[in-house]
Amino acid sequence: MTAAAAVAASIIAAPAASANVTPKASEYVCTSKHSGNTASAKCANLASIDQYRVKVTCIDSRGVQDHTYGPWKNGRSGEWSTKSCPGSGYFYKAGYQVELG
């Protein structure tokens, strides 16, 4: 392969390599967990402009459900967003909310 052909091949390959830098929506992975009244969620493989947070559903002694959210984690894949239900015995379920930029 000549030097000119090698340079041309690398230029043609460069855009394809940079196209994979930003993950697609289908590539991110989130997980949630809870311990007692506290729920946590984290996501991975997000772009720097994406954000996520934990979504906690609490249920009071009358059976009334309420949703509350933890802090947004902006472009920081792998960090836990954490939020607790008020009082004791009010946790119902943990989830997450993701906003893709």
C-alpha positions in Angstrom: 0.0 0.0 0.0 1.4 3.4 -0.9 1.7 6.2 1.6 -1.1 8.2 -0.2 -3.4 5.1 -0.1 -2.7 4.7 3.7 -3.6 8.3 4.4 -6.8 8.1 2.3 -7.8 4.9 4.1 -7.3 6.6 7.5 -9.3 9.6 6.5 -12.2 7.4 5.3 -12.1 5.4 8.6 -12.0 8.5 10.9 -15.6 9.6 10.7 -16.9 6.0 11.4 -14.7 5.9 14.6 -15.9 9.3 15.9 -19.6 8.4 15.2 -19.4 5.8 18.0 -18.3 8.3 20.7 -21.8 9.2 21.8 -23.9 6.2 23.0 -27.3 5.6 21.5 -30.4 5.6 23.7 -30.6 1.9 23.4 -27.0 1.4 24.8 -27.4 3.1 28.2 -28.1 0.8 31.2 -29.7 1.9 34.5 -30.3 0.1 37.7 -32.1 0.9 40.9 -32.1 -0.5 44.4 -33.4 0.3 47.9 -32.5 -0.3 51.5 -35.2 0.5 54.0 -36.8 3.8 53.0 -33.9 4.9 50.8 -33.8 4.3 47.0 -30.9 4.8 44.6 -30.4 4.6 40.9 -27.5 4.9 38.6 -27.0 4.8 34.8 -24.0 4.1 32.6 -23.1 4.7 29.0 -24.8 8.1 28.8 -23.5 11.1 26.8 -22.3 14.1 28.7 -25.5 16.0 27.9 -27.8 13.3 29.2 -29.0 13.2 32.8 -30.8 10.8 35.2 -32.1 10.6 38.7 -33.8 8.1 41.1 -37.6 8.1 41.2 -39.0 6.8 44.5 -42.7 5.9 45.0 -43.6 6.2 48.7 -46.9 5.0 50.2 -48.2 6.3 53.5 -50.2 4.5 56.2 -53.5 5.4 54.4 -52.3 3.9 51.1 -51.7 7.2 49.3 -48.8 7.0 46.9 -46.5 9.9 46.2 -43.5 10.2 43.8 -40.4 11.9 44.8 -37.1 12.3 43.0 -33.4 12.4 43.9 -30.9 14.9 42.5 -30.1 14.9 38.7 -26.8 13.4 37.7 -25.8 15.3 34.6 -23.5 13.4 32.3 -22.0 11.5 35.2 -22.5 7.9 34.4 -22.2 5.5 37.2 -22.9 7.9 40.1 -25.8 7.1 42.5 -28.8 9.4 42.8 -30.4 8.8 46.2 -33.6 9.8 47.8 -35.5 8.7 51.0 -39.2 8.5 51.7 -40.3 10.5 54.8 -40.9 8.6 58.0 -40.4 4.9 58.4 -42.3 2.2 56.5 -43.3 4.3 53.6 -41.1 2.9 50.8 -43.1 1.3 47.9 -40.7 1.0 44.9 -37.6 2.4 43.2 -37.1 3.4 39.6 -35.3 6.0 37.6 -35.9 8.9 35.2 -33.6 9.5 32.2 -33.5 12.6 29.9 -31.5 12.2 26.8 -30.0 15.4 25.3 
